Amino acid sequence: MKNKQKNLLYWGIAVLVVVLIIGGLVLYSNQPGPLDQFAKCLKDKGATFYGAYWCPACNKQKTIFGRSTQYLPYAECSNPGARDQNELCIAAKIEAYPTWEFEGGERITGVLSPEKLSEKTGCALPQ
């Protein structure tokens, strides 16, 4: 009988730990990202980030923005499950990834720091 009670206690503790971990992750994921407003400003200023889901440099660029990536003015240049270029990026004459295009048509290829993006767009970085 005592072993059964011990097992129940251990299972209860395990379930409690899992619930606390999941709860913490949900709370964390609902918090605004530190670059949310900056990423939204990039879009407002007419910047576009052209990339491909399979591109390591594009993924590095997204990693810089963390949870704020969802607000980036991102254009996916590859069709799902393929490495071919879609019509959007063919029409835009994108030749390399990542490519940032700014208002006025200036383009820069490569991973850009938030500081460089701020310089090109006038968007303020968070303090």
C-alpha positions as CSV (number, residue, x, y, z in Angstrom):
1,M,0.0,0.0,0.0
2,K,2.8,2.4,0.8
3,N,4.4,1.8,-2.6
4,K,1.2,2.7,-4.3
5,Q,0.9,5.9,-2.3
6,K,4.5,6.8,-3.2
7,N,3.9,6.2,-6.9
8,L,0.8,8.4,-6.7
9,L,2.7,11.1,-5.0
10,Y,5.5,10.9,-7.6
11,W,3.0,11.0,-10.5
12,G,1.2,14.0,-8.9
13,I,4.5,15.9,-8.6
14,A,5.4,15.0,-12.2
15,V,2.0,16.3,-13.5
16,L,2.4,19.5,-11.4
17,V,5.9,20.1,-12.8
18,V,4.6,19.6,-16.4
19,V,1.6,22.0,-15.8
20,L,4.0,24.6,-14.4
21,I,6.4,24.4,-17.3
22,I,3.6,24.6,-19.9
23,G,2.0,27.5,-18.1
24,G,5.3,29.3,-18.0
25,L,5.8,28.8,-21.7
26,V,2.4,30.1,-22.5
27,L,2.9,33.2,-20.4
28,Y,6.3,33.7,-22.1
29,S,5.0,33.3,-25.6
30,N,2.2,35.8,-25.0
31,Q,4.7,38.5,-24.0
32,P,5.6,41.1,-26.6
33,G,9.0,40.7,-28.2
34,P,11.6,43.4,-27.6
35,L,11.7,44.3,-31.3
36,D,7.9,44.2,-32.0
37,Q,7.6,47.9,-32.6
38,F,10.8,48.1,-34.5
39,A,9.8,45.3,-36.9
40,K,6.4,47.0,-37.4
41,C,8.1,50.3,-38.1
42,L,10.3,48.6,-40.8
43,K,7.1,47.6,-42.6
44,D,5.5,51.1,-42.1
45,K,8.7,52.6,-43.7
46,G,8.4,50.4,-46.8
47,A,11.2,47.9,-46.1
48,T,10.8,44.4,-47.4
49,F,12.9,41.4,-46.4
50,Y,13.0,38.8,-49.2
51,G,14.1,35.3,-48.1
52,A,13.5,31.6,-48.4
53,Y,12.5,29.1,-45.7
54,W,15.6,26.9,-46.5
55,C,18.1,29.8,-46.5
56,P,20.5,29.6,-43.4
57,A,21.3,33.4,-43.6
58,C,17.6,34.2,-43.8
59,N,17.0,32.1,-40.7
60,K,19.8,33.9,-38.9
61,Q,18.2,37.2,-39.8
62,K,14.9,35.9,-38.3
63,T,16.7,34.7,-35.2
64,I,17.9,38.3,-34.6
65,F,14.3,39.3,-34.2
66,G,13.2,36.4,-32.1
67,R,9.5,36.6,-31.2
68,S,9.2,39.8,-33.2
69,T,9.9,37.9,-36.4
70,Q,6.1,37.7,-37.0
71,Y,6.0,41.4,-37.6
72,L,8.8,41.6,-40.1
73,P,7.9,42.7,-43.6
74,Y,8.9,39.3,-44.9
75,A,8.3,38.0,-48.5
76,E,8.9,34.2,-48.9
77,C,10.6,33.6,-52.2
78,S,10.4,29.8,-52.3
79,N,7.5,27.6,-53.0
80,P,6.6,25.2,-50.1
81,G,8.8,22.1,-50.1
82,A,10.9,23.3,-53.0
83,R,13.9,25.4,-53.7
84,D,12.6,27.1,-56.8
85,Q,11.8,30.8,-56.8
86,N,8.2,31.9,-56.8
87,E,6.6,34.5,-59.2
88,L,6.7,37.3,-56.6
89,C,10.5,37.2,-56.3
90,I,11.1,36.6,-60.0
91,A,9.1,39.7,-60.7
92,A,11.0,41.6,-58.1
93,K,14.3,40.3,-59.6
94,I,15.6,39.0,-56.3
95,E,18.9,37.3,-57.0
96,A,20.2,36.4,-53.5
97,Y,18.9,35.8,-50.0
98,P,18.3,37.6,-47.8
99,T,17.7,40.8,-49.7
100,W,16.4,43.9,-48.0
101,E,14.7,46.4,-50.1
102,F,14.0,49.9,-48.8
103,E,11.7,52.7,-49.8
104,G,13.1,54.3,-53.0
105,G,14.3,50.9,-54.3
106,E,17.7,50.6,-52.6
107,R,18.6,47.0,-51.9
108,I,21.1,45.4,-49.6
109,T,21.9,41.6,-49.7
110,G,22.9,39.8,-46.5
111,V,22.0,39.7,-42.8
112,L,21.5,43.2,-41.5
113,S,21.9,44.2,-37.9
114,P,19.0,46.1,-36.2
115,E,21.3,49.1,-36.1
116,K,21.9,49.0,-39.9
117,L,18.1,48.6,-40.5
118,S,17.5,51.6,-38.2
119,E,20.0,53.7,-40.1
120,K,18.3,52.8,-43.5
121,T,14.7,53.3,-42.3
122,G,14.8,55.8,-39.5
123,C,13.0,53.4,-37.2
124,A,14.0,53.8,-33.6
125,L,15.6,50.9,-31.7
126,P,14.2,50.1,-28.3
127,Q,16.1,51.4,-25.4
